[in-house]
Amino acid sequence: MTEVGTTALRHNPLNAVTASVERVTYADGRTAVRKQLRRPSDTPAGVPVPWAASTEPRHWNYWRRELEVYRDDELREQLADAGLVLPTAQVDEKPDGAVLLMDDIAGTPGTHFSLAEHAALARACGRWQARPAPERPWTSTGFLRDYSTTREVPWQLMTDDAAWQQPLIRETWPAELREAWTGLLVHRNALLDLVASLPRARCHLDFWVSNVIQRPTGELALFDWSFLGDGALGEDIGNYIPDAVFDLFWPAERLPELAETCIANYLDGLQEAGWRGDPDQVRLAVMASGVKYAWLLPGLLGRASDTTHNAYHRQVDSRYLFHQRGQALLFVARWCAEAFSRARR
């Protein structure tokens, strides 16, 4: 087919695995999404170490993982049984990496989901993760700890009074957030240990609103499978809920409603698929997995004096962004405190 145009699509430019993502238009009007992946030896200079690609199949940023996912027909069938779509993709391996040419799926993006659509996705995720996953040598292990503890941020600002007195912080963040986040950091290792000890599932591990589209038929297509691997049952939901607010795709004022709706529907989906475990352990995993964001608050402290701020690659109003993130961070801190308290009983 003859290409007549390309449009760049948003992706994480820090991740050394992904060279580019673009929509390709052909002469007959059809479109596809092309994603180019780099081999680790071709990682460009200047890429932060935490986002470096790996040749280790169990590493969270293993460069070939998405190739394996799109070739896995058994995974595709499991997802389809749960009401989830793994887009079809042509895989073309090259000396310097690989190219994925994927279906360009039309529909409602997760960034525009209503509460009912978030609920449907959480329920479908539960149906998928209720079933045992076949062993694969290329799925990640230890994602939560390895990803979250390698973020490079100015941790020292947590105890810097001047950082907390920056106008954007002082005027938009809840007064109790500093103490609450300090408590999260004190219990960070214990929370990571807790999540690692809870019942396991095959998880997407980048489960959030920008990686899902609902077709007009109701099917939910999931994208960006780079991190797929072992996680706690409920860990994906624990990522999905606050991430929707952090990048301004759901209002912080309705975060408790989103949380309870997603958790309840995820549990319903698990039970629909035959799971008979302890719901309290799933809720514990959802809450405790908020420890993933331990690095986010000091990172924001370090950027509070910037003249402009972005949310998911678009410039936004700084006061609104920091207000929304401050509310969500306090919610996560309280989640983690409750999880830590419950686990000690």
PLY file of the C-alpha trace (Angstrom):
ply
format ascii 1.0
element vertex 345
property float x
property float y
property float z
element edge 344
property int vertex1
property int vertex2
end_header
0.00 0.00 0.00
1.16 3.50 -0.83
1.60 5.90 2.07
0.31 9.42 1.50
0.93 10.91 4.94
1.92 10.43 8.56
0.89 12.15 11.80
3.01 11.93 14.93
1.18 10.54 17.97
2.01 11.24 21.60
4.32 8.88 23.43
6.83 9.03 26.26
9.99 10.54 24.72
12.06 9.52 27.75
11.60 5.80 27.17
14.54 4.54 25.13
12.54 1.61 23.74
10.14 3.74 21.69
11.64 5.70 18.81
8.35 7.00 17.41
4.59 6.44 17.19
2.66 7.74 14.19
-0.58 7.33 12.31
-0.02 6.29 8.71
-2.53 7.18 6.00
-2.65 5.18 2.77
-3.81 6.14 -0.70
-7.04 4.17 -0.34
-7.98 6.11 2.82
-7.16 3.39 5.32
-4.99 4.15 8.35
-2.73 2.24 10.73
-0.56 3.03 13.74
3.17 2.48 13.35
5.38 2.13 16.40
9.14 1.91 16.03
11.17 0.20 18.74
14.92 0.49 19.34
17.33 -2.20 20.37
19.19 -1.24 23.56
22.47 -0.78 21.67
20.78 2.00 19.73
19.56 3.97 22.74
20.28 7.63 21.99
22.62 9.66 24.17
20.94 11.67 26.90
18.19 9.19 27.73
17.78 9.08 31.54
19.12 5.86 33.06
15.77 4.88 34.62
14.22 4.75 31.14
17.04 2.82 29.49
16.00 -0.22 27.47
16.99 -3.70 28.61
17.87 -6.99 26.94
16.80 -8.90 30.07
13.38 -10.52 29.41
12.19 -10.10 33.01
13.23 -6.44 33.25
10.31 -4.02 33.34
11.62 -2.20 30.24
12.59 -5.21 28.12
12.70 -3.87 24.58
11.15 -6.90 22.82
8.16 -7.40 25.11
5.57 -5.74 22.90
6.66 -7.83 19.93
5.98 -10.94 21.98
2.64 -9.66 23.22
1.26 -8.96 19.76
2.36 -12.41 18.58
0.67 -14.18 21.53
-2.62 -15.59 20.22
-3.45 -17.21 23.55
-3.26 -13.87 25.31
-5.38 -12.33 22.56
-8.06 -14.98 23.10
-8.01 -14.56 26.89
-8.50 -10.84 26.53
-11.29 -11.30 23.99
-13.12 -13.64 26.36
-13.07 -10.85 28.94
-14.31 -8.21 26.49
-10.89 -6.68 25.85
-9.20 -6.24 22.49
-5.51 -6.70 21.75
-5.09 -4.93 18.40
-3.72 -6.99 15.58
-0.23 -6.02 14.50
2.31 -6.86 11.85
5.78 -7.24 13.35
8.82 -6.43 11.24
12.14 -7.02 13.00
15.14 -5.06 11.78
18.85 -4.93 12.70
18.33 -1.75 14.72
15.01 -2.70 16.33
11.51 -3.49 15.12
8.39 -1.91 13.65
4.85 -2.67 14.82
2.09 -1.83 12.33
-1.13 -1.96 14.33
-4.83 -1.54 13.76
-5.93 2.09 14.04
-8.92 1.53 16.30
-11.65 4.17 16.26
-13.94 4.97 19.16
-14.05 6.85 22.45
-10.62 7.29 24.04
-10.29 6.60 27.75
-9.37 10.25 28.27
-13.04 11.04 27.53
-14.69 8.17 29.41
-17.78 8.65 31.50
-18.03 6.97 34.91
-19.98 4.13 33.29
-17.22 3.54 30.75
-14.56 3.50 33.47
-16.71 0.95 35.28
-16.98 -1.24 32.18
-13.21 -1.25 31.73
-12.57 -2.13 35.38
-15.06 -4.99 35.17
-13.46 -6.35 31.98
-10.03 -6.13 33.60
-11.34 -8.18 36.51
-12.70 -10.85 34.16
-9.32 -11.07 32.45
-7.21 -11.20 35.60
-9.42 -13.75 37.34
-8.09 -16.46 35.03
-4.64 -18.05 35.37
-2.12 -16.72 32.88
0.14 -19.07 30.90
3.81 -18.80 31.75
5.87 -16.69 29.38
9.66 -16.14 29.59
9.37 -12.49 28.57
6.89 -11.08 31.10
8.21 -8.63 33.68
8.76 -9.32 37.36
9.23 -6.86 40.19
7.82 -3.96 38.18
6.41 -1.89 41.04
9.61 -1.80 43.06
12.02 -1.55 40.13
10.10 1.17 38.28
9.18 3.32 41.24
12.51 3.25 43.07
14.62 4.32 40.09
12.95 7.69 39.44
15.48 10.53 39.63
13.92 13.35 41.67
15.15 15.85 44.31
14.26 13.84 47.40
15.98 16.41 49.62
13.18 18.89 48.94
10.85 16.89 51.18
12.59 18.46 54.20
13.27 21.84 52.60
10.94 24.46 54.11
11.66 26.89 51.28
10.47 24.34 48.71
7.17 23.96 50.54
6.77 27.74 50.72
6.91 28.22 46.96
3.75 30.17 46.04
2.37 27.48 43.75
2.76 24.86 46.48
1.59 27.01 49.39
-1.49 28.25 47.54
-2.70 25.02 45.93
-1.69 22.00 48.06
-3.57 20.79 51.14
-1.85 21.77 54.38
-1.73 18.16 55.58
-0.06 16.82 52.43
3.53 17.28 53.62
3.02 15.18 56.74
0.96 12.59 54.87
3.58 12.14 52.14
6.39 11.98 54.66
4.51 9.08 56.25
4.21 7.34 52.89
7.97 7.62 52.39
8.70 6.29 55.87
6.64 3.19 55.09
7.71 2.92 51.44
9.60 -0.37 51.68
6.92 -1.92 53.86
4.26 -0.96 51.31
6.30 -2.40 48.45
6.75 -5.61 50.45
3.02 -5.69 51.14
2.06 -5.44 47.47
4.61 -8.15 46.61
3.05 -10.48 49.19
-0.54 -10.22 47.94
-2.27 -12.59 45.44
-0.77 -12.35 41.96
-2.12 -11.74 38.46
-0.83 -11.10 34.97
-1.04 -7.31 34.82
-0.82 -4.69 32.09
1.23 -2.40 34.41
0.61 0.73 32.34
-3.14 0.61 32.78
-4.51 4.11 32.37
-6.93 6.19 30.37
-4.57 7.03 27.51
-4.02 3.35 26.74
-7.64 2.39 26.06
-10.26 3.07 23.39
-13.86 1.85 23.47
-15.21 0.84 20.09
-18.80 1.82 19.19
-19.66 -1.86 19.71
-18.56 -1.59 23.36
-15.33 -3.57 23.08
-12.39 -2.06 24.91
-9.04 -2.04 23.11
-5.88 -1.87 25.21
-2.55 -0.52 23.96
1.05 -0.08 25.09
1.88 -3.51 26.49
5.55 -2.74 27.14
5.48 -3.62 30.85
3.16 -6.67 30.91
4.01 -9.00 33.76
3.54 -10.13 37.32
1.63 -7.81 39.64
-0.76 -7.93 42.55
-4.42 -8.63 41.89
-5.75 -5.07 41.87
-2.46 -3.33 41.07
-3.63 -2.20 37.63
-6.71 -0.57 39.17
-4.52 1.12 41.78
-2.60 2.72 38.89
-5.63 3.56 36.77
-7.53 5.61 39.35
-5.02 8.30 40.42
-3.38 8.51 37.00
-6.65 9.74 35.54
-6.46 12.78 37.83
-2.70 13.40 37.67
-2.96 14.19 33.95
-6.27 16.07 34.23
-8.52 13.51 32.58
-10.81 13.21 35.62
-11.56 15.87 38.26
-9.96 15.39 41.67
-13.26 16.38 43.27
-14.74 13.13 41.90
-11.77 10.92 42.68
-13.48 9.02 45.55
-16.41 8.24 43.24
-14.10 6.98 40.50
-12.15 4.88 43.00
-15.12 3.14 44.53
-16.76 2.57 41.13
-13.64 1.03 39.60
-12.85 -1.14 42.62
-16.41 -2.43 42.92
-16.62 -3.24 39.21
-13.20 -4.88 39.19
-14.30 -7.15 42.03
-17.53 -7.91 40.18
-15.54 -8.83 37.08
-13.29 -11.14 39.10
-16.30 -12.91 40.54
-18.06 -13.15 37.17
-15.04 -15.08 35.88
-15.08 -17.53 38.78
-12.64 -15.93 41.22
-13.45 -16.71 44.86
-10.65 -14.97 46.73
-10.71 -12.37 49.50
-11.99 -8.95 48.30
-10.20 -7.24 51.18
-6.84 -8.38 49.82
-7.70 -6.89 46.42
-8.68 -3.59 48.02
-5.45 -3.68 49.99
-3.45 -4.10 46.78
-5.30 -1.23 45.09
-4.53 1.12 47.97
-0.95 0.02 48.69
0.06 0.17 45.04
-0.20 3.95 45.34
3.35 3.71 46.69
4.35 3.66 43.01
4.00 7.46 43.08
6.39 8.04 46.00
8.71 9.95 43.65
6.03 12.19 42.15
5.63 14.71 44.95
9.33 15.62 45.33
9.49 15.81 41.55
6.68 18.36 41.56
8.37 20.34 44.33
11.40 20.60 42.06
9.33 21.99 39.18
7.01 24.31 41.06
9.03 27.41 40.13
8.95 26.67 36.39
7.23 29.33 34.29
4.98 26.79 32.51
3.72 23.28 33.24
2.53 20.38 31.14
0.12 17.52 31.73
0.53 14.63 29.30
2.51 16.67 26.76
0.16 19.66 26.69
0.60 23.00 28.42
-1.99 23.62 31.13
-2.85 26.19 33.77
-0.25 25.76 36.51
-2.52 26.55 39.45
-5.20 24.17 38.28
-2.66 21.40 37.62
-1.03 21.70 41.04
-4.37 21.94 42.81
-5.67 18.80 41.13
-2.44 16.89 41.70
-2.27 18.03 45.30
-5.74 16.63 45.97
-4.86 13.36 44.24
-1.56 13.04 46.10
-3.33 13.43 49.43
-5.83 10.76 48.37
-2.97 8.39 47.50
-1.16 9.13 50.76
-4.30 8.32 52.73
-4.78 5.14 50.71
-1.26 4.02 51.56
-1.65 4.92 55.23
-4.85 2.89 55.41
-3.23 -0.06 53.63
-0.26 0.02 56.02
-2.57 0.20 59.01
-4.76 -2.69 57.80
-1.76 -4.88 57.04
-0.48 -4.49 60.61
-3.73 -5.64 62.24
0 1
1 2
2 3
3 4
4 5
5 6
6 7
7 8
8 9
9 10
10 11
11 12
12 13
13 14
14 15
15 16
16 17
17 18
18 19
19 20
20 21
21 22
22 23
23 24
24 25
25 26
26 27
27 28
28 29
29 30
30 31
31 32
32 33
33 34
34 35
35 36
36 37
37 38
38 39
39 40
40 41
41 42
42 43
43 44
44 45
45 46
46 47
47 48
48 49
49 50
50 51
51 52
52 53
53 54
54 55
55 56
56 57
57 58
58 59
59 60
60 61
61 62
62 63
63 64
64 65
65 66
66 67
67 68
68 69
69 70
70 71
71 72
72 73
73 74
74 75
75 76
76 77
77 78
78 79
79 80
80 81
81 82
82 83
83 84
84 85
85 86
86 87
87 88
88 89
89 90
90 91
91 92
92 93
93 94
94 95
95 96
96 97
97 98
98 99
99 100
100 101
101 102
102 103
103 104
104 105
105 106
106 107
107 108
108 109
109 110
110 111
111 112
112 113
113 114
114 115
115 116
116 117
117 118
118 119
119 120
120 121
121 122
122 123
123 124
124 125
125 126
126 127
127 128
128 129
129 130
130 131
131 132
132 133
133 134
134 135
135 136
136 137
137 138
138 139
139 140
140 141
141 142
142 143
143 144
144 145
145 146
146 147
147 148
148 149
149 150
150 151
151 152
152 153
153 154
154 155
155 156
156 157
157 158
158 159
159 160
160 161
161 162
162 163
163 164
164 165
165 166
166 167
167 168
168 169
169 170
170 171
171 172
172 173
173 174
174 175
175 176
176 177
177 178
178 179
179 180
180 181
181 182
182 183
183 184
184 185
185 186
186 187
187 188
188 189
189 190
190 191
191 192
192 193
193 194
194 195
195 196
196 197
197 198
198 199
199 200
200 201
201 202
202 203
203 204
204 205
205 206
206 207
207 208
208 209
209 210
210 211
211 212
212 213
213 214
214 215
215 216
216 217
217 218
218 219
219 220
220 221
221 222
222 223
223 224
224 225
225 226
226 227
227 228
228 229
229 230
230 231
231 232
232 233
233 234
234 235
235 236
236 237
237 238
238 239
239 240
240 241
241 242
242 243
243 244
244 245
245 246
246 247
247 248
248 249
249 250
250 251
251 252
252 253
253 254
254 255
255 256
256 257
257 258
258 259
259 260
260 261
261 262
262 263
263 264
264 265
265 266
266 267
267 268
268 269
269 270
270 271
271 272
272 273
273 274
274 275
275 276
276 277
277 278
278 279
279 280
280 281
281 282
282 283
283 284
284 285
285 286
286 287
287 288
288 289
289 290
290 291
291 292
292 293
293 294
294 295
295 296
296 297
297 298
298 299
299 300
300 301
301 302
302 303
303 304
304 305
305 306
306 307
307 308
308 309
309 310
310 311
311 312
312 313
313 314
314 315
315 316
316 317
317 318
318 319
319 320
320 321
321 322
322 323
323 324
324 325
325 326
326 327
327 328
328 329
329 330
330 331
331 332
332 333
333 334
334 335
335 336
336 337
337 338
338 339
339 340
340 341
341 342
342 343
343 344
